């Protein structure tokens, strides 16, 4: 479960999508993430990664500087990383992990 709470806003909740082969009893740990702000759309989103390597895109919609909705969707699966960097001017996602050639 993902919670979004900011002073003055109501608490928003979204369920993290799970793999079919993973039971609901298995706790899912988010190990890294980054925030991307989209000024022209009056919103922002997070890229979060689970300990299994699954990337999730978490959208926070804003109206008059108040968060109104929280939506999460599966994005991709990559090796577990220690850092996620998004370069918006080039539209490039860089992830640094303990394994692999980067």
NUKOL-365621 format. One record per residue: residue number from 1; residue in three letters; chain; x, y, z of N, C-alpha, C, O, CB in turn. Coordinates in pm, whole numbers, padded with zeros to 5 digits. Glycine has a CB too. Layout:
// NUKOL-365621
TIKE  seq  type  mol    n.px    n.py    n.pz   ca.px   ca.py   ca.pz    c.px    c.py    c.pz    o.px    o.py    o.pz   cb.px   cb.py   cb.pz
TIKE  NUM   ALA    A       X       Y       Z       X       Y       Z       X       Y       Z       X       Y       Z       X       Y       Z
...
// end
This chain:
// NUKOL-365621
TIKE  seq  type  mol    n.px    n.py    n.pz   ca.px   ca.py   ca.pz    c.px    c.py    c.pz    o.px    o.py    o.pz   cb.px   cb.py   cb.pz
TIKE    1   UNK    A   00085  -00117   00000   00000   00000   00000   00090   00124   00000   00189   00129   00072  -00097  -00001   00122
TIKE    2   UNK    A   00053   00223  -00081   00122   00351  -00086   00030   00456  -00025  -00087   00466  -00062   00164   00389  -00232
TIKE    3   UNK    A   00083   00535   00067   00007   00644   00128   00070   00776   00086   00193   00788   00081   00004   00631   00283
TIKE    4   UNK    A  -00014   00876   00057   00033   01012   00034  -00037   01103   00134  -00159   01109   00139   00006   01058  -00113
TIKE    5   UNK    A   00043   01173   00214  -00014   01264   00314   00072   01390   00319   00193   01384   00338  -00021   01196   00456
TIKE    6   UNK    A   00006   01503   00301   00072   01632   00310  -00015   01720   00399  -00137   01715   00388   00095   01697   00169
TIKE    7   UNK    A   00046   01801   00487  -00036   01885   00575  -00136   01970   00496  -00099   02041   00402   00056   01976   00660
TIKE    8   UNK    A  -00261   01963   00534  -00367   02036   00466  -00438   01955   00359  -00549   01991   00318  -00310   02158   00404
TIKE    9   UNK    A  -00378   01846   00314  -00441   01757   00215  -00499   01636   00286  -00455   01599   00394  -00338   01712   00107
TIKE   10   UNK    A  -00599   01575   00224  -00649   01450   00279  -00553   01337   00241  -00482   01347   00141  -00793   01420   00229
TIKE   11   UNK    A  -00552   01232   00320  -00465   01118   00294  -00515   01041   00173  -00634   01010   00164  -00456   01027   00418
TIKE   12   UNK    A  -00425   01009   00080  -00459   00931  -00039  -00392   00795  -00028  -00282   00783   00025  -00416   01005  -00169
TIKE   13   UNK    A  -00459   00693  -00080  -00410   00555  -00069  -00420   00487  -00206  -00518   00505  -00278  -00490   00476   00038
TIKE   14   UNK    A  -00318   00407  -00241  -00321   00325  -00363  -00254   00191  -00332  -00157   00185  -00257  -00248   00398  -00482
TIKE   15   UNK    A  -00307   00086  -00390  -00250  -00048  -00371  -00140  -00073  -00473  -00155  -00041  -00591  -00359  -00156  -00383
TIKE   16   UNK    A  -00029  -00130  -00427   00081  -00164  -00516   00044  -00291  -00593   00007  -00391  -00531   00215  -00184  -00435
TIKE   17   UNK    A   00053  -00290  -00727   00026  -00413  -00803   00126  -00522  -00762   00243  -00494  -00735   00035  -00386  -00956
TIKE   18   UNK    A   00078  -00646  -00757   00163  -00757  -00714   00171  -00861  -00824   00079  -00876  -00905   00109  -00821  -00584
TIKE   19   UNK    A   00282  -00932  -00827   00296  -01044  -00920   00201  -01156  -00878   00174  -01174  -00759   00444  -01096  -00923
TIKE   20   UNK    A   00151  -01230  -00975   00056  -01338  -00945   00118  -01446  -00858   00050  -01505  -00773   00005  -01399  -01073
TIKE   21   UNK    A   00247  -01474  -00877   00310  -01584  -00803   00354  -01545  -00662   00399  -01630  -00586   00430  -01633  -00879
TIKE   22   UNK    A   00341  -01418  -00625   00378  -01372  -00491   00251  -01362  -00406   00154  -01298  -00446   00452  -01235  -00498
TIKE   23   UNK    A   00253  -01426  -00289   00134  -01424  -00204   00115  -01288  -00140   00209  -01209  -00129   00144  -01533  -00097
TIKE   24   UNK    A  -00008  -01261  -00098  -00039  -01133  -00033   00027  -01121   00104   00039  -01011   00157  -00189  -01117  -00019
TIKE   25   UNK    A   00070  -01234   00162   00136  -01232   00292   00281  -01187   00284   00341  -01147   00384   00129  -01370   00355
TIKE   26   UNK    A   00338  -01193   00163   00478  -01155   00143   00489  -01002   00142   00430  -00936   00056   00534  -01215   00009
TIKE   27   UNK    A   00563  -00943   00238   00574  -00797   00240   00660  -00748   00124   00764  -00806   00094   00635  -00749   00375
TIKE   28   UNK    A   00616  -00642   00059   00686  -00586  -00055   00760  -00461  -00010   00697  -00365   00035   00589  -00554  -00171
TIKE   29   UNK    A   00891  -00461  -00021   00974  -00352   00025   01013  -00263  -00092   01065  -00311  -00193   01099  -00405   00097
TIKE   30   UNK    A   00988  -00132  -00080   01032  -00036  -00181   01175   00004  -00146   01202   00050  -00035   00937   00090  -00188
TIKE   31   UNK    A   01268  -00014  -00242   01409   00005  -00210   01469   00132  -00269   01572   00179  -00220   01486  -00112  -00258
TIKE   32   UNK    A   01409   00190  -00371   01462   00314  -00426   01352   00389  -00499   01247   00333  -00530   01580   00287  -00520
TIKE   33   UNK    A   01377   00517  -00526   01277   00596  -00595   01327   00735  -00629   01433   00778  -00582   01154   00607  -00511
TIKE   34   UNK    A   01250   00805  -00712   01280   00942  -00750   01149   01014  -00780   01047   00950  -00807   01375   00947  -00873
TIKE   35   UNK    A   01151   01147  -00775   01033   01229  -00800   01053   01307  -00930   01159   01364  -00953   01005   01326  -00681
TIKE   36   UNK    A   00950   01309  -01015   00952   01385  -01139   00835   01483  -01135   00720   01441  -01117   00945   01291  -01265
TIKE   37   UNK    A   00861   01612  -01152   00757   01715  -01148   00723   01756  -01290   00811   01790  -01368   00803   01838  -01064
TIKE   38   UNK    A   00595   01753  -01324   00546   01794  -01456   00467   01924  -01439   00346   01920  -01415   00458   01681  -01522
TIKE   39   UNK    A   00534   02036  -01452   00471   02166  -01427   00357   02194  -01525   00254   02250  -01485   00574   02277  -01437
TIKE   40   UNK    A   00373   02155  -01651   00270   02187  -01750   00141   02108  -01729   00035   02147  -01778   00322   02161  -01889
TIKE   41   UNK    A   00149   01996  -01656   00029   01915  -01630  -00022   01932  -01487  -00120   01868  -01449   00060   01768  -01656
TIKE   42   UNK    A   00043   02018  -01407   00003   02043  -01268  -00004   01913  -01188  -00100   01888  -01114  -00133   02114  -01265
TIKE   43   UNK    A   00099   01831  -01204   00105   01704  -01133   00252   01663  -01116   00342   01728  -01168   00025   01593  -01208
TIKE   44   UNK    A   00271   01558  -01044   00404   01499  -01035   00388   01349  -01016   00281   01300  -00982   00486   01563  -00919
TIKE   45   UNK    A   00498   01278  -01037   00493   01134  -01014   00624   01086  -00956   00728   01151  -00967   00462   01060  -01145
TIKE   46   UNK    A   00616   00970  -00893   00731   00901  -00837   00759   00778  -00921   00666   00715  -00972   00708   00864  -00687
TIKE   47   UNK    A   00884   00744  -00935   00922   00612  -00984   00977   00538  -00863   01075   00581  -00802   01028   00618  -01102
TIKE   48   UNK    A   00914   00427  -00828   00955   00348  -00713   00994   00209  -00759   00937   00158  -00856   00842   00341  -00607
TIKE   49   UNK    A   01089   00148  -00692   01131   00012  -00727   01120  -00079  -00606   01159  -00043  -00495   01275   00012  -00782
TIKE   50   UNK    A   01065  -00198  -00629   01053  -00297  -00522   01181  -00379  -00513   01268  -00372  -00600   00930  -00389  -00546
TIKE   51   UNK    A   01191  -00457  -00408   01308  -00542  -00389   01317  -00653  -00493   01420  -00720  -00504   01305  -00603  -00250
TIKE   52   UNK    A   01209  -00674  -00572   01208  -00773  -00679   01252  -00713  -00812   01265  -00786  -00911   01070  -00834  -00693
TIKE   53   UNK    A   01273  -00581  -00817   01315  -00514  -00940   01202  -00450  -01017   01226  -00386  -01120   01384  -00612  -01027
TIKE   54   UNK    A   01078  -00465  -00970   00964  -00406  -01039   00962  -00255  -01019   00973  -00207  -00906   00832  -00469  -00989
TIKE   55   UNK    A   00947  -00180  -01129   00933  -00035  -01123   00786   00002  -01128   00709  -00057  -01205   01010   00034  -01239
TIKE   56   UNK    A   00746   00098  -01046   00608   00146  -01043   00608   00296  -01063   00693   00368  -01011   00538   00106  -00910
TIKE   57   UNK    A   00510   00342  -01138   00491   00485  -01160   00372   00528  -01075   00260   00480  -01095   00469   00519  -01313
TIKE   58   UNK    A   00396   00619  -00980   00292   00665  -00889   00258   00810  -00925   00341   00900  -00906   00338   00653  -00739
TIKE   59   UNK    A   00137   00833  -00976   00092   00967  -01016   00019   01035  -00901  -00063   00973  -00834   00001   00960  -01140
TIKE   60   UNK    A   00049   01162  -00880  -00026   01244  -00784  -00084   01361  -00864  -00010   01446  -00914   00067   01294  -00664
TIKE   61   UNK    A  -00216   01365  -00874  -00285   01474  -00944  -00312   01587  -00847  -00349   01564  -00732  -00417   01424  -01008
TIKE   62   UNK    A  -00294   01710  -00894  -00310   01828  -00810  -00417   01920  -00869  -00430   01932  -00990  -00176   01903  -00796
TIKE   63   UNK    A  -00493   01984  -00780  -00587   02090  -00817  -00575   02199  -00712  -00597   02175  -00594  -00734   02036  -00827
TIKE   64   UNK    A  -00542   02320  -00756  -00527   02434  -00666  -00433   02401  -00549  -00464   02430  -00434  -00663   02477  -00613
TIKE   65   UNK    A  -00320   02340  -00580  -00216   02305  -00482  -00261   02202  -00378  -00199   02191  -00272  -00170   02428  -00411
TIKE   66   UNK    A  -00366   02128  -00406  -00409   02018  -00320  -00406   01888  -00399  -00451   01883  -00513  -00551   02044  -00263
TIKE   67   UNK    A  -00353   01783  -00338  -00352   01652  -00403  -00495   01597  -00407  -00563   01594  -00305  -00257   01554  -00329
TIKE   68   UNK    A  -00539   01553  -00525  -00676   01505  -00540  -00684   01356  -00568  -00784   01292  -00534  -00744   01580  -00651
TIKE   69   UNK    A  -00580   01299  -00630  -00586   01155  -00657  -00446   01096  -00661  -00347   01165  -00688  -00659   01127  -00790
TIKE   70   UNK    A  -00440   00967  -00634  -00316   00891  -00632  -00340   00765  -00714  -00432   00689  -00686  -00270   00857  -00485
TIKE   71   UNK    A  -00257   00744  -00815  -00272   00628  -00903  -00137   00562  -00918  -00035   00630  -00932  -00331   00669  -01042
TIKE   72   UNK    A  -00134   00429  -00916  -00008   00356  -00930  -00024   00252  -01040  -00128   00186  -01050   00033   00289  -00797
TIKE   73   UNK    A   00081   00236  -01121   00078   00135  -01226   00217   00074  -01243   00319   00139  -01219   00029   00195  -01359
TIKE   74   UNK    A   00218  -00051  -01285   00343  -00121  -01313   00410  -00053  -01432   00343  -00020  -01529   00319  -00272  -01341
TIKE   75   UNK    A   00542  -00032  -01425   00614   00036  -01532   00708  -00059  -01605   00703  -00067  -01728   00694   00153  -01475
TIKE   76   UNK    A   00793  -00132  -01533   00890  -00222  -01595   00959  -00302  -01484   00941  -00273  -01366   00995  -00142  -01682
TIKE   77   UNK    A   01037  -00401  -01523   01122  -00474  -01429   01266  -00464  -01477   01298  -00497  -01591   01078  -00624  -01417
TIKE   78   UNK    A   01352  -00417  -01387   01495  -00402  -01417   01572  -00455  -01296   01513  -00477  -01190   01533  -00253  -01449
TIKE   79   UNK    A   01704  -00475  -01311   01780  -00516  -01192   01764  -00416  -01078   01753  -00295  -01102   01929  -00533  -01227
TIKE   80   UNK    A   01763  -00467  -00956   01746  -00380  -00839   01858  -00276  -00840   01975  -00310  -00858   01747  -00463  -00706
TIKE   81   UNK    A   01820  -00149  -00819   01918  -00041  -00828   01927   00035  -00696   01839   00029  -00611   01882   00054  -00941
TIKE   82   UNK    A   02037   00107  -00683   02057   00190  -00564   02015   00334  -00590   01984   00407  -00496   02204   00185  -00521
TIKE   83   UNK    A   02014   00375  -00717   01980   00512  -00754   01900   00512  -00884   01930   00438  -00977   02106   00598  -00768
TIKE   84   UNK    A   01798   00598  -00889   01721   00620  -01011   01732   00768  -01045   01701   00853  -00962   01570   00576  -00994
TIKE   85   UNK    A   01776   00799  -01168   01786   00938  -01213   01709   00952  -01344   01725   00871  -01436   01935   00981  -01232
TIKE   86   UNK    A   01625   01055  -01352   01551   01082  -01474   01595   01217  -01529   01587   01318  -01459   01396   01079  -01449
TIKE   87   UNK    A   01642   01219  -01653   01685   01340  -01720   01576   01382  -01816   01567   01330  -01928   01821   01319  -01793
TIKE   88   UNK    A   01492   01477  -01774   01374   01513  -01851   01407   01581  -01982   01333   01565  -02080   01286   01602  -01770
TIKE   89   UNK    A   01516   01657  -01988   01549   01726  -02113   01586   01628  -02224   01567   01658  -02342   01663   01824  -02090
TIKE   90   UNK    A   01640   01512  -02188   01677   01409  -02286   01582   01289  -02284   01592   01199  -02367   01819   01361  -02260
TIKE   91   UNK    A   01489   01289  -02186   01395   01178  -02169   01469   01045  -02148   01438   00944  -02211   01302   01168  -02291
TIKE   92   UNK    A   01568   01048  -02058   01652   00932  -02029   01635   00892  -01884   01637   00976  -01794   01800   00961  -02062
TIKE   93   UNK    A   01620   00762  -01860   01615   00707  -01726   01745   00630  -01702   01776   00535  -01774   01489   00614  -01706
TIKE   94   UNK    A   01821   00672  -01600   01946   00605  -01564   01928   00540  -01427   01881   00604  -01333   02066   00704  -01563
TIKE   95   UNK    A   01967   00414  -01417   01963   00345  -01289   02099   00287  -01260   02159   00222  -01346   01854   00234  -01288
TIKE   96   UNK    A   02149   00308  -01141   02277   00253  -01099   02250   00138  -01005   02179   00153  -00905   02366   00361  -01031
TIKE   97   UNK    A   02307   00022  -01037   02286  -00095  -00951   02420  -00153  -00910   02525  -00112  -00960   02201  -00201  -01024
TIKE   98   UNK    A   02415  -00248  -00820   02537  -00311  -00774   02586  -00414  -00876   02700  -00460  -00868   02513  -00377  -00639
TIKE   99   UNK    A   02501  -00450  -00971   02536  -00549  -01071   02516  -00489  -01210   02438  -00395  -01227   02450  -00679  -01054
TIKE  100   UNK    A   02586  -00541  -01309   02566  -00497  -01447   02671  -00394  -01488   02750  -00346  -01406   02427  -00439  -01464
TIKE  101   UNK    A   02669  -00361  -01616   02765  -00269  -01673   02697  -00136  -01696   02609  -00124  -01781   02823  -00324  -01804
TIKE  102   UNK    A   02737  -00035  -01621   02685   00099  -01640   02797   00197  -01627   02776   00318  -01639   02573   00131  -01540
// end
